[in-house]
Amino acid sequence: MAKALIGYLSSDLQTTHRLAAENSRLRSRVRELETLVTRLKEENDALVMSQATALLDLEPDDSLQEMLPV
């Protein structure tokens, strides 16, 4: 009976270590993905600003004059 309990406890410790390692790996991957999302949001904001600036800097031409109210 004692050997069965010791074997059970030993395998339980191995499972705990394996789960802790997996948990650590997953936390690391989540941090990587959060960093990627932040970087992509910053790039997107920069692209939106540059596009908005380009649209605001357009010289009104005849095609745009048609859209302006009278």
N, CA, C, O and CB atoms as a CASP TS submission, in Angstrom:
PFRMAT TS
TARGET T0000
AUTHOR 0000-0000-0000
METHOD Language model
MODEL 1
PARENT N/A
ATOM      1  N   MET     1       0.817  -1.192   0.000  1.00  0.00           N
ATOM      2  CA  MET     1       0.000   0.000   0.000  1.00  0.00           C
ATOM      3  C   MET     1       0.861   1.257   0.000  1.00  0.00           C
ATOM      4  O   MET     1       0.552   2.220  -0.702  1.00  0.00           O
ATOM      5  CB  MET     1      -0.930  -0.003   1.196  1.00  0.00           C
ATOM      6  N   ALA     2       1.931   1.257   0.775  1.00  0.00           N
ATOM      7  CA  ALA     2       2.809   2.418   0.868  1.00  0.00           C
ATOM      8  C   ALA     2       3.472   2.693  -0.483  1.00  0.00           C
ATOM      9  O   ALA     2       3.592   3.848  -0.890  1.00  0.00           O
ATOM     10  CB  ALA     2       3.879   2.202   1.960  1.00  0.00           C
ATOM     11  N   LYS     3       3.900   1.643  -1.175  1.00  0.00           N
ATOM     12  CA  LYS     3       4.514   1.829  -2.485  1.00  0.00           C
ATOM     13  C   LYS     3       3.521   2.450  -3.465  1.00  0.00           C
ATOM     14  O   LYS     3       3.901   3.285  -4.287  1.00  0.00           O
ATOM     15  CB  LYS     3       5.031   0.491  -3.028  1.00  0.00           C
ATOM     16  N   ALA     4       2.281   2.057  -3.385  1.00  0.00           N
ATOM     17  CA  ALA     4       1.256   2.608  -4.270  1.00  0.00           C
ATOM     18  C   ALA     4       1.059   4.092  -3.985  1.00  0.00           C
ATOM     19  O   ALA     4       0.914   4.883  -4.917  1.00  0.00           O
ATOM     20  CB  ALA     4      -0.076   1.847  -4.104  1.00  0.00           C
ATOM     21  N   LEU     5       1.052   4.479  -2.720  1.00  0.00           N
ATOM     22  CA  LEU     5       0.900   5.891  -2.371  1.00  0.00           C
ATOM     23  C   LEU     5       2.106   6.714  -2.803  1.00  0.00           C
ATOM     24  O   LEU     5       1.959   7.833  -3.295  1.00  0.00           O
ATOM     25  CB  LEU     5       0.685   6.040  -0.875  1.00  0.00           C
ATOM     26  N   ILE     6       3.294   6.157  -2.619  1.00  0.00           N
ATOM     27  CA  ILE     6       4.511   6.880  -3.020  1.00  0.00           C
ATOM     28  C   ILE     6       4.535   7.049  -4.539  1.00  0.00           C
ATOM     29  O   ILE     6       4.880   8.117  -5.044  1.00  0.00           O
ATOM     30  CB  ILE     6       5.790   6.128  -2.535  1.00  0.00           C
ATOM     31  N   GLY     7       4.171   6.000  -5.259  1.00  0.00           N
ATOM     32  CA  GLY     7       4.117   6.096  -6.713  1.00  0.00           C
ATOM     33  C   GLY     7       3.096   7.114  -7.164  1.00  0.00           C
ATOM     34  O   GLY     7       3.328   7.852  -8.122  1.00  0.00           O
ATOM     35  N   TYR     8       1.977   7.157  -6.485  1.00  0.00           N
ATOM     36  CA  TYR     8       0.932   8.120  -6.830  1.00  0.00           C
ATOM     37  C   TYR     8       1.411   9.543  -6.579  1.00  0.00           C
ATOM     38  O   TYR     8       1.191  10.431  -7.403  1.00  0.00           O
ATOM     39  CB  TYR     8      -0.346   7.840  -6.026  1.00  0.00           C
ATOM     40  N   LEU     9       2.066   9.760  -5.440  1.00  0.00           N
ATOM     41  CA  LEU     9       2.555  11.096  -5.115  1.00  0.00           C
ATOM     42  C   LEU     9       3.667  11.524  -6.068  1.00  0.00           C
ATOM     43  O   LEU     9       3.725  12.690  -6.458  1.00  0.00           O
ATOM     44  CB  LEU     9       3.054  11.140  -3.671  1.00  0.00           C
ATOM     45  N   SER    10       4.542  10.609  -6.445  1.00  0.00           N
ATOM     46  CA  SER    10       5.635  10.944  -7.362  1.00  0.00           C
ATOM     47  C   SER    10       5.087  11.363  -8.721  1.00  0.00           C
ATOM     48  O   SER    10       5.550  12.343  -9.305  1.00  0.00           O
ATOM     49  CB  SER    10       6.594   9.749  -7.522  1.00  0.00           C
ATOM     50  N   SER    11       4.113  10.631  -9.220  1.00  0.00           N
ATOM     51  CA  SER    11       3.549  10.991 -10.519  1.00  0.00           C
ATOM     52  C   SER    11       2.792  12.309 -10.413  1.00  0.00           C
ATOM     53  O   SER    11       2.749  13.079 -11.372  1.00  0.00           O
ATOM     54  CB  SER    11       2.619   9.875 -11.040  1.00  0.00           C
ATOM     55  N   ASP    12       2.196  12.571  -9.252  1.00  0.00           N
ATOM     56  CA  ASP    12       1.492  13.832  -9.062  1.00  0.00           C
ATOM     57  C   ASP    12       2.465  15.004  -9.100  1.00  0.00           C
ATOM     58  O   ASP    12       2.137  16.057  -9.646  1.00  0.00           O
ATOM     59  CB  ASP    12       0.725  13.823  -7.738  1.00  0.00           C
ATOM     60  N   LEU    13       3.664  14.837  -8.523  1.00  0.00           N
ATOM     61  CA  LEU    13       4.673  15.904  -8.562  1.00  0.00           C
ATOM     62  C   LEU    13       5.140  16.141  -9.991  1.00  0.00           C
ATOM     63  O   LEU    13       5.361  17.284 -10.392  1.00  0.00           O
ATOM     64  CB  LEU    13       5.876  15.552  -7.660  1.00  0.00           C
ATOM     65  N   GLN    14       5.292  15.069 -10.760  1.00  0.00           N
ATOM     66  CA  GLN    14       5.704  15.221 -12.158  1.00  0.00           C
ATOM     67  C   GLN    14       4.643  15.978 -12.947  1.00  0.00           C
ATOM     68  O   GLN    14       4.959  16.837 -13.771  1.00  0.00           O
ATOM     69  CB  GLN    14       5.965  13.844 -12.801  1.00  0.00           C
ATOM     70  N   THR    15       3.393  15.652 -12.687  1.00  0.00           N
ATOM     71  CA  THR    15       2.304  16.339 -13.374  1.00  0.00           C
ATOM     72  C   THR    15       2.291  17.812 -13.000  1.00  0.00           C
ATOM     73  O   THR    15       2.071  18.671 -13.853  1.00  0.00           O
ATOM     74  CB  THR    15       0.952  15.692 -13.036  1.00  0.00           C
ATOM     75  N   THR    16       2.526  18.103 -11.738  1.00  0.00           N
ATOM     76  CA  THR    16       2.549  19.492 -11.281  1.00  0.00           C
ATOM     77  C   THR    16       3.663  20.271 -11.973  1.00  0.00           C
ATOM     78  O   THR    16       3.454  21.402 -12.410  1.00  0.00           O
ATOM     79  CB  THR    16       2.727  19.554  -9.757  1.00  0.00           C
ATOM     80  N   HIS    17       4.842  19.669 -12.072  1.00  0.00           N
ATOM     81  CA  HIS    17       5.956  20.344 -12.750  1.00  0.00           C
ATOM     82  C   HIS    17       5.666  20.534 -14.236  1.00  0.00           C
ATOM     83  O   HIS    17       5.986  21.574 -14.811  1.00  0.00           O
ATOM     84  CB  HIS    17       7.256  19.545 -12.570  1.00  0.00           C
ATOM     85  N   ARG    18       5.061  19.527 -14.848  1.00  0.00           N
ATOM     86  CA  ARG    18       4.735  19.625 -16.275  1.00  0.00           C
ATOM     87  C   ARG    18       3.700  20.728 -16.501  1.00  0.00           C
ATOM     88  O   ARG    18       3.816  21.507 -17.447  1.00  0.00           O
ATOM     89  CB  ARG    18       4.205  18.267 -16.813  1.00  0.00           C
ATOM     90  N   LEU    19       2.696  20.792 -15.636  1.00  0.00           N
ATOM     91  CA  LEU    19       1.685  21.840 -15.764  1.00  0.00           C
ATOM     92  C   LEU    19       2.276  23.224 -15.510  1.00  0.00           C
ATOM     93  O   LEU    19       1.904  24.189 -16.178  1.00  0.00           O
ATOM     94  CB  LEU    19       0.533  21.581 -14.799  1.00  0.00           C
ATOM     95  N   ALA    20       3.185  23.325 -14.559  1.00  0.00           N
ATOM     96  CA  ALA    20       3.832  24.608 -14.276  1.00  0.00           C
ATOM     97  C   ALA    20       4.662  25.058 -15.479  1.00  0.00           C
ATOM     98  O   ALA    20       4.660  26.238 -15.832  1.00  0.00           O
ATOM     99  CB  ALA    20       4.725  24.503 -13.014  1.00  0.00           C
ATOM    100  N   ALA    21       5.369  24.119 -16.104  1.00  0.00           N
ATOM    101  CA  ALA    21       6.171  24.456 -17.289  1.00  0.00           C
ATOM    102  C   ALA    21       5.267  24.887 -18.439  1.00  0.00           C
ATOM    103  O   ALA    21       5.558  25.863 -19.130  1.00  0.00           O
ATOM    104  CB  ALA    21       7.044  23.252 -17.718  1.00  0.00           C
ATOM    105  N   GLU    22       4.179  24.165 -18.643  1.00  0.00           N
ATOM    106  CA  GLU    22       3.233  24.519 -19.711  1.00  0.00           C
ATOM    107  C   GLU    22       2.609  25.882 -19.439  1.00  0.00           C
ATOM    108  O   GLU    22       2.453  26.687 -20.357  1.00  0.00           O
ATOM    109  CB  GLU    22       2.127  23.445 -19.842  1.00  0.00           C
ATOM    110  N   ASN    23       2.256  26.142 -18.205  1.00  0.00           N
ATOM    111  CA  ASN    23       1.668  27.424 -17.822  1.00  0.00           C
ATOM    112  C   ASN    23       2.657  28.554 -18.086  1.00  0.00           C
ATOM    113  O   ASN    23       2.277  29.606 -18.599  1.00  0.00           O
ATOM    114  CB  ASN    23       1.250  27.412 -16.335  1.00  0.00           C
ATOM    115  N   SER    24       3.912  28.340 -17.741  1.00  0.00           N
ATOM    116  CA  SER    24       4.945  29.349 -17.982  1.00  0.00           C
ATOM    117  C   SER    24       5.110  29.611 -19.479  1.00  0.00           C
ATOM    118  O   SER    24       5.231  30.760 -19.902  1.00  0.00           O
ATOM    119  CB  SER    24       6.286  28.902 -17.371  1.00  0.00           C
ATOM    120  N   ARG    25       5.113  28.542 -20.276  1.00  0.00           N
ATOM    121  CA  ARG    25       5.258  28.691 -21.723  1.00  0.00           C
ATOM    122  C   ARG    25       4.076  29.474 -22.310  1.00  0.00           C
ATOM    123  O   ARG    25       4.257  30.339 -23.166  1.00  0.00           O
ATOM    124  CB  ARG    25       5.369  27.307 -22.398  1.00  0.00           C
ATOM    125  N   LEU    26       2.874  29.159 -21.837  1.00  0.00           N
ATOM    126  CA  LEU    26       1.694  29.851 -22.343  1.00  0.00           C
ATOM    127  C   LEU    26       1.686  31.320 -21.941  1.00  0.00           C
ATOM    128  O   LEU    26       1.297  32.177 -22.735  1.00  0.00           O
ATOM    129  CB  LEU    26       0.433  29.171 -21.841  1.00  0.00           C
ATOM    130  N   ARG    27       2.110  31.617 -20.722  1.00  0.00           N
ATOM    131  CA  ARG    27       2.180  33.019 -20.289  1.00  0.00           C
ATOM    132  C   ARG    27       3.168  33.804 -21.147  1.00  0.00           C
ATOM    133  O   ARG    27       2.920  34.953 -21.512  1.00  0.00           O
ATOM    134  CB  ARG    27       2.584  33.107 -18.803  1.00  0.00           C
ATOM    135  N   SER    28       4.291  33.162 -21.460  1.00  0.00           N
ATOM    136  CA  SER    28       5.288  33.806 -22.315  1.00  0.00           C
ATOM    137  C   SER    28       4.710  34.087 -23.704  1.00  0.00           C
ATOM    138  O   SER    28       4.928  35.160 -24.268  1.00  0.00           O
ATOM    139  CB  SER    28       6.548  32.924 -22.430  1.00  0.00           C
ATOM    140  N   ARG    29       3.983  33.130 -24.244  1.00  0.00           N
ATOM    141  CA  ARG    29       3.374  33.305 -25.577  1.00  0.00           C
ATOM    142  C   ARG    29       2.325  34.408 -25.563  1.00  0.00           C
ATOM    143  O   ARG    29       2.216  35.169 -26.524  1.00  0.00           O
ATOM    144  CB  ARG    29       2.736  31.989 -26.058  1.00  0.00           C
ATOM    145  N   VAL    30       1.552  34.503 -24.480  1.00  0.00           N
ATOM    146  CA  VAL    30       0.558  35.570 -24.360  1.00  0.00           C
ATOM    147  C   VAL    30       1.251  36.927 -24.333  1.00  0.00           C
ATOM    148  O   VAL    30       0.788  37.873 -24.970  1.00  0.00           O
ATOM    149  CB  VAL    30      -0.304  35.378 -23.090  1.00  0.00           C
ATOM    150  N   ARG    31       2.360  37.030 -23.598  1.00  0.00           N
ATOM    151  CA  ARG    31       3.113  38.299 -23.574  1.00  0.00           C
ATOM    152  C   ARG    31       3.604  38.664 -24.975  1.00  0.00           C
ATOM    153  O   ARG    31       3.524  39.823 -25.382  1.00  0.00           O
ATOM    154  CB  ARG    31       4.317  38.201 -22.599  1.00  0.00           C
ATOM    155  N   GLU    32       4.115  37.669 -25.714  1.00  0.00           N
ATOM    156  CA  GLU    32       4.575  37.921 -27.089  1.00  0.00           C
ATOM    157  C   GLU    32       3.426  38.434 -27.955  1.00  0.00           C
ATOM    158  O   GLU    32       3.590  39.394 -28.709  1.00  0.00           O
ATOM    159  CB  GLU    32       5.173  36.633 -27.708  1.00  0.00           C
ATOM    160  N   LEU    33       2.274  37.796 -27.844  1.00  0.00           N
ATOM    161  CA  LEU    33       1.125  38.196 -28.658  1.00  0.00           C
ATOM    162  C   LEU    33       0.613  39.582 -28.259  1.00  0.00           C
ATOM    163  O   LEU    33       0.210  40.362 -29.123  1.00  0.00           O
ATOM    164  CB  LEU    33      -0.002  37.164 -28.528  1.00  0.00           C
ATOM    165  N   GLU    34       0.626  39.894 -26.968  1.00  0.00           N
ATOM    166  CA  GLU    34       0.199  41.222 -26.527  1.00  0.00           C
ATOM    167  C   GLU    34       1.141  42.289 -27.074  1.00  0.00           C
ATOM    168  O   GLU    34       0.696  43.362 -27.482  1.00  0.00           O
ATOM    169  CB  GLU    34       0.146  41.294 -24.987  1.00  0.00           C
ATOM    170  N   THR    35       2.439  42.000 -27.083  1.00  0.00           N
ATOM    171  CA  THR    35       3.421  42.930 -27.650  1.00  0.00           C
ATOM    172  C   THR    35       3.171  43.130 -29.139  1.00  0.00           C
ATOM    173  O   THR    35       3.242  44.252 -29.641  1.00  0.00           O
ATOM    174  CB  THR    35       4.855  42.416 -27.416  1.00  0.00           C
ATOM    175  N   LEU    36       2.879  42.041 -29.841  1.00  0.00           N
ATOM    176  CA  LEU    36       2.587  42.120 -31.275  1.00  0.00           C
ATOM    177  C   LEU    36       1.336  42.960 -31.533  1.00  0.00           C
ATOM    178  O   LEU    36       1.326  43.791 -32.441  1.00  0.00           O
ATOM    179  CB  LEU    36       2.407  40.710 -31.865  1.00  0.00           C
ATOM    180  N   VAL    37       0.292  42.751 -30.749  1.00  0.00           N
ATOM    181  CA  VAL    37      -0.944  43.519 -30.915  1.00  0.00           C
ATOM    182  C   VAL    37      -0.679  44.999 -30.684  1.00  0.00           C
ATOM    183  O   VAL    37      -1.166  45.841 -31.439  1.00  0.00           O
ATOM    184  CB  VAL    37      -2.035  43.014 -29.950  1.00  0.00           C
ATOM    185  N   THR    38       0.080  45.323 -29.659  1.00  0.00           N
ATOM    186  CA  THR    38       0.407  46.729 -29.374  1.00  0.00           C
ATOM    187  C   THR    38       1.173  47.351 -30.537  1.00  0.00           C
ATOM    188  O   THR    38       0.874  48.469 -30.957  1.00  0.00           O
ATOM    189  CB  THR    38       1.235  46.843 -28.075  1.00  0.00           C
ATOM    190  N   ARG    39       2.167  46.621 -31.058  1.00  0.00           N
ATOM    191  CA  ARG    39       2.958  47.142 -32.182  1.00  0.00           C
ATOM    192  C   ARG    39       2.085  47.346 -33.418  1.00  0.00           C
ATOM    193  O   ARG    39       2.207  48.359 -34.106  1.00  0.00           O
ATOM    194  CB  ARG    39       4.120  46.186 -32.512  1.00  0.00           C
ATOM    195  N   LEU    40       1.210  46.393 -33.697  1.00  0.00           N
ATOM    196  CA  LEU    40       0.338  46.512 -34.867  1.00  0.00           C
ATOM    197  C   LEU    40      -0.652  47.666 -34.715  1.00  0.00           C
ATOM    198  O   LEU    40      -0.960  48.352 -35.691  1.00  0.00           O
ATOM    199  CB  LEU    40      -0.419  45.203 -35.097  1.00  0.00           C
ATOM    200  N   LYS    41      -1.149  47.881 -33.506  1.00  0.00           N
ATOM    201  CA  LYS    41      -2.045  49.018 -33.271  1.00  0.00           C
ATOM    202  C   LYS    41      -1.322  50.335 -33.511  1.00  0.00           C
ATOM    203  O   LYS    41      -1.877  51.253 -34.115  1.00  0.00           O
ATOM    204  CB  LYS    41      -2.606  48.979 -31.840  1.00  0.00           C
ATOM    205  N   GLU    42      -0.074  50.428 -33.036  1.00  0.00           N
ATOM    206  CA  GLU    42       0.703  51.645 -33.251  1.00  0.00           C
ATOM    207  C   GLU    42       0.961  51.879 -34.736  1.00  0.00           C
ATOM    208  O   GLU    42       0.850  53.006 -35.219  1.00  0.00           O
ATOM    209  CB  GLU    42       2.028  51.569 -32.492  1.00  0.00           C
ATOM    210  N   GLU    43       1.306  50.813 -35.458  1.00  0.00           N
ATOM    211  CA  GLU    43       1.524  50.940 -36.904  1.00  0.00           C
ATOM    212  C   GLU    43       0.237  51.354 -37.607  1.00  0.00           C
ATOM    213  O   GLU    43       0.263  52.191 -38.509  1.00  0.00           O
ATOM    214  CB  GLU    43       2.048  49.614 -37.493  1.00  0.00           C
ATOM    215  N   ASN    44      -0.880  50.777 -37.201  1.00  0.00           N
ATOM    216  CA  ASN    44      -2.159  51.116 -37.806  1.00  0.00           C
ATOM    217  C   ASN    44      -2.502  52.584 -37.544  1.00  0.00           C
ATOM    218  O   ASN    44      -2.940  53.289 -38.454  1.00  0.00           O
ATOM    219  CB  ASN    44      -3.269  50.198 -37.265  1.00  0.00           C
ATOM    220  N   ASP    45      -2.308  53.043 -36.316  1.00  0.00           N
ATOM    221  CA  ASP    45      -2.582  54.445 -35.994  1.00  0.00           C
ATOM    222  C   ASP    45      -1.720  55.382 -36.834  1.00  0.00           C
ATOM    223  O   ASP    45      -2.194  56.414 -37.310  1.00  0.00           O
ATOM    224  CB  ASP    45      -2.341  54.708 -34.504  1.00  0.00           C
ATOM    225  N   ALA    46      -0.440  55.013 -37.015  1.00  0.00           N
ATOM    226  CA  ALA    46       0.441  55.839 -37.831  1.00  0.00           C
ATOM    227  C   ALA    46      -0.032  55.868 -39.282  1.00  0.00           C
ATOM    228  O   ALA    46      -0.007  56.921 -39.920  1.00  0.00           O
ATOM    229  CB  ALA    46       1.883  55.322 -37.753  1.00  0.00           C
ATOM    230  N   LEU    47      -0.460  54.731 -39.805  1.00  0.00           N
ATOM    231  CA  LEU    47      -0.963  54.691 -41.182  1.00  0.00           C
ATOM    232  C   LEU    47      -2.245  55.506 -41.341  1.00  0.00           C
ATOM    233  O   LEU    47      -2.426  56.198 -42.343  1.00  0.00           O
ATOM    234  CB  LEU    47      -1.213  53.247 -41.609  1.00  0.00           C
ATOM    235  N   VAL    48      -3.125  55.422 -40.359  1.00  0.00           N
ATOM    236  CA  VAL    48      -4.370  56.194 -40.408  1.00  0.00           C
ATOM    237  C   VAL    48      -4.057  57.684 -40.389  1.00  0.00           C
ATOM    238  O   VAL    48      -4.651  58.455 -41.144  1.00  0.00           O
ATOM    239  CB  VAL    48      -5.297  55.822 -39.224  1.00  0.00           C
ATOM    240  N   MET    49      -3.132  58.091 -39.533  1.00  0.00           N
ATOM    241  CA  MET    49      -2.766  59.510 -39.459  1.00  0.00           C
ATOM    242  C   MET    49      -2.135  59.994 -40.766  1.00  0.00           C
ATOM    243  O   MET    49      -2.436  61.091 -41.237  1.00  0.00           O
ATOM    244  CB  MET    49      -1.797  59.749 -38.291  1.00  0.00           C
ATOM    245  N   SER    50      -1.264  59.174 -41.346  1.00  0.00           N
ATOM    246  CA  SER    50      -0.632  59.592 -42.593  1.00  0.00           C
ATOM    247  C   SER    50      -1.661  59.675 -43.716  1.00  0.00           C
ATOM    248  O   SER    50      -1.591  60.574 -44.554  1.00  0.00           O
ATOM    249  CB  SER    50       0.495  58.624 -42.976  1.00  0.00           C
ATOM    250  N   GLN    51      -2.608  58.752 -43.739  1.00  0.00           N
ATOM    251  CA  GLN    51      -3.655  58.789 -44.761  1.00  0.00           C
ATOM    252  C   GLN    51      -4.557  60.007 -44.565  1.00  0.00           C
ATOM    253  O   GLN    51      -4.928  60.672 -45.533  1.00  0.00           O
ATOM    254  CB  GLN    51      -4.492  57.494 -44.723  1.00  0.00           C
ATOM    255  N   ALA    52      -4.904  60.293 -43.322  1.00  0.00           N
ATOM    256  CA  ALA    52      -5.742  61.454 -43.043  1.00  0.00           C
ATOM    257  C   ALA    52      -5.013  62.739 -43.424  1.00  0.00           C
ATOM    258  O   ALA    52      -5.616  63.653 -43.988  1.00  0.00           O
ATOM    259  CB  ALA    52      -6.146  61.486 -41.558  1.00  0.00           C
ATOM    260  N   THR    53      -3.743  62.811 -43.125  1.00  0.00           N
ATOM    261  CA  THR    53      -2.953  63.984 -43.491  1.00  0.00           C
ATOM    262  C   THR    53      -2.888  64.130 -45.001  1.00  0.00           C
ATOM    263  O   THR    53      -3.015  65.236 -45.526  1.00  0.00           O
ATOM    264  CB  THR    53      -1.537  63.891 -42.904  1.00  0.00           C
ATOM    265  N   ALA    54      -2.692  63.024 -45.701  1.00  0.00           N
ATOM    266  CA  ALA    54      -2.623  63.072 -47.163  1.00  0.00           C
ATOM    267  C   ALA    54      -3.959  63.533 -47.741  1.00  0.00           C
ATOM    268  O   ALA    54      -3.983  64.301 -48.704  1.00  0.00           O
ATOM    269  CB  ALA    54      -2.238  61.688 -47.737  1.00  0.00           C
ATOM    270  N   LEU    55      -5.055  63.079 -47.171  1.00  0.00           N
ATOM    271  CA  LEU    55      -6.365  63.498 -47.678  1.00  0.00           C
ATOM    272  C   LEU    55      -6.639  64.973 -47.389  1.00  0.00           C
ATOM    273  O   LEU    55      -7.243  65.662 -48.212  1.00  0.00           O
ATOM    274  CB  LEU    55      -7.468  62.637 -47.064  1.00  0.00           C
ATOM    275  N   LEU    56      -6.207  65.454 -46.243  1.00  0.00           N
ATOM    276  CA  LEU    56      -6.427  66.855 -45.901  1.00  0.00           C
ATOM    277  C   LEU    56      -5.545  67.788 -46.721  1.00  0.00           C
ATOM    278  O   LEU    56      -5.912  68.938 -46.963  1.00  0.00           O
ATOM    279  CB  LEU    56      -6.173  67.076 -44.424  1.00  0.00           C
ATOM    280  N   ASP    57      -4.385  67.297 -47.147  1.00  0.00           N
ATOM    281  CA  ASP    57      -3.456  68.124 -47.913  1.00  0.00           C
ATOM    282  C   ASP    57      -3.775  68.175 -49.398  1.00  0.00           C
ATOM    283  O   ASP    57      -3.080  68.863 -50.146  1.00  0.00           O
ATOM    284  CB  ASP    57      -2.064  67.621 -47.726  1.00  0.00           C
ATOM    285  N   LEU    58      -4.803  67.467 -49.845  1.00  0.00           N
ATOM    286  CA  LEU    58      -5.150  67.464 -51.263  1.00  0.00           C
ATOM    287  C   LEU    58      -5.604  68.855 -51.697  1.00  0.00           C
ATOM    288  O   LEU    58      -6.337  69.542 -50.984  1.00  0.00           O
ATOM    289  CB  LEU    58      -6.252  66.422 -51.552  1.00  0.00           C
ATOM    290  N   GLU    59      -5.159  69.240 -52.860  1.00  0.00           N
ATOM    291  CA  GLU    59      -5.620  70.490 -53.451  1.00  0.00           C
ATOM    292  C   GLU    59      -6.995  70.256 -54.051  1.00  0.00           C
ATOM    293  O   GLU    59      -7.176  69.290 -54.793  1.00  0.00           O
ATOM    294  CB  GLU    59      -4.621  71.015 -54.525  1.00  0.00           C
ATOM    295  N   PRO    60      -7.963  71.102 -53.758  1.00  0.00           N
ATOM    296  CA  PRO    60      -9.270  70.893 -54.378  1.00  0.00           C
ATOM    297  C   PRO    60      -9.164  71.075 -55.893  1.00  0.00           C
ATOM    298  O   PRO    60      -8.674  72.102 -56.361  1.00  0.00           O
ATOM    299  CB  PRO    60     -10.320  71.869 -53.786  1.00  0.00           C
ATOM    300  N   ASP    61      -9.609  70.104 -56.641  1.00  0.00           N
ATOM    301  CA  ASP    61      -9.641  70.214 -58.093  1.00  0.00           C
ATOM    302  C   ASP    61     -11.102  70.186 -58.543  1.00  0.00           C
ATOM    303  O   ASP    61     -12.018  70.223 -57.722  1.00  0.00           O
ATOM    304  CB  ASP    61      -8.817  69.064 -58.768  1.00  0.00           C
ATOM    305  N   ASP    62     -11.300  70.120 -59.832  1.00  0.00           N
ATOM    306  CA  ASP    62     -12.658  70.199 -60.365  1.00  0.00           C
ATOM    307  C   ASP    62     -13.543  69.067 -59.859  1.00  0.00           C
ATOM    308  O   ASP    62     -14.719  69.292 -59.570  1.00  0.00           O
ATOM    309  CB  ASP    62     -12.622  70.180 -61.879  1.00  0.00           C
ATOM    310  N   SER    63     -13.005  67.856 -59.745  1.00  0.00           N
ATOM    311  CA  SER    63     -13.833  66.733 -59.303  1.00  0.00           C
ATOM    312  C   SER    63     -14.254  66.915 -57.839  1.00  0.00           C
ATOM    313  O   SER    63     -15.354  66.516 -57.458  1.00  0.00           O
ATOM    314  CB  SER    63     -13.070  65.400 -59.481  1.00  0.00           C
ATOM    315  N   LEU    64     -13.394  67.507 -57.031  1.00  0.00           N
ATOM    316  CA  LEU    64     -13.756  67.744 -55.640  1.00  0.00           C
ATOM    317  C   LEU    64     -14.669  68.952 -55.498  1.00  0.00           C
ATOM    318  O   LEU    64     -15.478  69.019 -54.573  1.00  0.00           O
ATOM    319  CB  LEU    64     -12.509  67.935 -54.797  1.00  0.00           C
ATOM    320  N   GLN    65     -14.540  69.896 -56.404  1.00  0.00           N
ATOM    321  CA  GLN    65     -15.405  71.093 -56.345  1.00  0.00           C
ATOM    322  C   GLN    65     -16.864  70.713 -56.519  1.00  0.00           C
ATOM    323  O   GLN    65     -17.748  71.361 -55.959  1.00  0.00           O
ATOM    324  CB  GLN    65     -14.999  72.115 -57.427  1.00  0.00           C
ATOM    325  N   GLU    66     -17.120  69.671 -57.287  1.00  0.00           N
ATOM    326  CA  GLU    66     -18.493  69.237 -57.499  1.00  0.00           C
ATOM    327  C   GLU    66     -19.135  68.743 -56.209  1.00  0.00           C
ATOM    328  O   GLU    66     -20.353  68.827 -56.057  1.00  0.00           O
ATOM    329  CB  GLU    66     -18.538  68.146 -58.549  1.00  0.00           C
ATOM    330  N   MET    67     -18.338  68.232 -55.283  1.00  0.00           N
ATOM    331  CA  MET    67     -18.858  67.686 -54.052  1.00  0.00           C
ATOM    332  C   MET    67     -19.073  68.749 -52.974  1.00  0.00           C
ATOM    333  O   MET    67     -19.768  68.503 -51.988  1.00  0.00           O
ATOM    334  CB  MET    67     -17.932  66.627 -53.545  1.00  0.00           C
ATOM    335  N   LEU    68     -18.489  69.907 -53.157  1.00  0.00           N
ATOM    336  CA  LEU    68     -18.624  70.965 -52.155  1.00  0.00           C
ATOM    337  C   LEU    68     -20.021  71.603 -52.212  1.00  0.00           C
ATOM    338  O   LEU    68     -20.599  71.754 -53.288  1.00  0.00           O
ATOM    339  CB  LEU    68     -17.538  72.042 -52.364  1.00  0.00           C
ATOM    340  N   PRO    69     -20.554  71.974 -51.036  1.00  0.00           N
ATOM    341  CA  PRO    69     -21.868  72.651 -51.062  1.00  0.00           C
ATOM    342  C   PRO    69     -21.735  74.047 -51.660  1.00  0.00           C
ATOM    343  O   PRO    69     -20.660  74.646 -51.637  1.00  0.00           O
ATOM    344  CB  PRO    69     -22.472  72.742 -49.631  1.00  0.00           C
ATOM    345  N   VAL    70     -22.810  74.538 -52.179  1.00  0.00           N
ATOM    346  CA  VAL    70     -22.789  75.848 -52.837  1.00  0.00           C
ATOM    347  C   VAL    70     -23.065  76.950 -51.843  1.00  0.00           C
ATOM    348  O   VAL    70     -23.088  78.124 -52.213  1.00  0.00           O
ATOM    349  CB  VAL    70     -23.809  75.903 -53.972  1.00  0.00           C
TER
END
